[in-house]
Amino acid sequence: NLNKAIAGPDNETKTLEHLVAAAGKISPAVRNNGGGHWNHGFFWDSLDKSGGGAPSGNLGDAITAAFGSFDAFKEKFAQAGMTRFGSGWA
């Protein structure tokens, strides 16, 4: 859908960053699809290959206090992501 939204000489050669920055002037499809693509790339590039697992320290304590356990947090988080547009807002 992003490709359809940017079809034409004015936008086809712009970088994703330029398209997202100007999305309000182009179309909501650029904001939704281009912004989503950028956010997903940023997310995956931010992950640590040796990371993962339950957090510890203050974050782990806060998750346990709010959700009861890390597994319960993961269930709630997954449900939130599956039930709203823009799952990154979960």
C-alpha positions as CSV (number, residue, x, y, z in Angstrom):
1,N,0.0,0.0,0.0
2,L,2.9,2.3,0.6
3,N,4.0,1.8,-3.0
4,K,0.6,2.8,-4.3
5,A,0.5,5.8,-2.0
6,I,3.8,7.2,-3.3
7,A,3.3,6.3,-7.0
8,G,4.4,9.2,-9.2
9,P,7.6,11.2,-9.8
10,D,7.2,13.4,-6.7
11,N,7.7,10.7,-4.1
12,E,9.1,7.5,-5.7
13,T,12.7,8.5,-5.3
14,K,12.4,9.8,-1.7
15,T,13.9,7.8,1.2
16,L,11.5,6.2,3.7
17,E,12.6,8.8,6.3
18,H,11.7,11.7,4.0
19,L,8.4,10.1,3.1
20,V,7.4,9.6,6.8
21,A,8.5,13.1,7.7
22,A,6.3,14.5,5.0
23,A,3.5,12.0,5.4
24,G,0.9,14.6,6.5
25,K,1.4,16.3,3.2
26,I,1.2,13.1,1.1
27,S,-1.5,10.8,2.5
28,P,-2.6,8.9,5.6
29,A,-1.5,5.7,3.8
30,V,2.1,7.0,3.8
31,R,1.8,7.7,7.5
32,N,0.3,4.3,8.3
33,N,2.2,2.0,6.0
34,G,5.5,4.0,5.8
35,G,5.5,4.8,9.5
36,G,4.7,1.2,10.3
37,H,7.5,-0.1,8.1
38,W,10.0,2.4,9.7
39,N,8.9,1.4,13.2
40,H,9.3,-2.3,12.6
41,G,12.7,-1.8,11.1
42,F,13.8,0.3,14.1
43,F,12.4,-2.3,16.5
44,W,14.2,-5.2,14.9
45,D,17.5,-3.3,14.6
46,S,17.2,-2.4,18.3
47,L,17.1,-6.0,19.5
48,D,20.2,-7.5,21.1
49,K,21.2,-10.9,19.8
50,S,22.1,-12.1,23.2
51,G,19.1,-10.5,24.9
52,G,15.7,-11.9,25.9
53,G,14.1,-13.5,28.8
54,A,12.4,-12.0,31.8
55,P,13.7,-8.6,32.9
56,S,15.3,-8.2,36.3
57,G,15.7,-5.3,38.7
58,N,13.3,-2.4,38.9
59,L,11.6,-3.3,35.6
60,G,11.1,-6.9,36.5
61,D,9.7,-5.9,39.9
62,A,7.3,-3.4,38.3
63,I,6.0,-6.0,35.8
64,T,5.5,-8.5,38.6
65,A,3.7,-5.9,40.7
66,A,1.4,-4.8,37.8
67,F,0.7,-8.2,36.2
68,G,1.6,-10.9,38.7
69,S,4.3,-12.4,36.6
70,F,6.3,-11.9,33.4
71,D,4.2,-14.7,31.6
72,A,1.0,-12.8,32.5
73,F,2.5,-9.6,31.2
74,K,3.4,-11.3,27.9
75,E,-0.2,-12.6,27.5
76,K,-1.6,-9.2,28.1
77,F,0.9,-7.5,25.8
78,A,0.2,-10.0,23.0
79,Q,-3.5,-9.5,23.4
80,A,-3.1,-5.7,23.2
81,G,-1.0,-6.0,20.1
82,M,-3.5,-8.2,18.3
83,T,-6.5,-6.1,19.1
84,R,-5.5,-2.6,17.9
85,F,-4.4,-1.0,14.7
86,G,-0.7,-0.1,15.0
87,S,0.3,-3.1,17.2
88,G,3.4,-1.1,18.2
89,W,1.2,1.0,20.5
90,A,0.6,-2.1,22.7
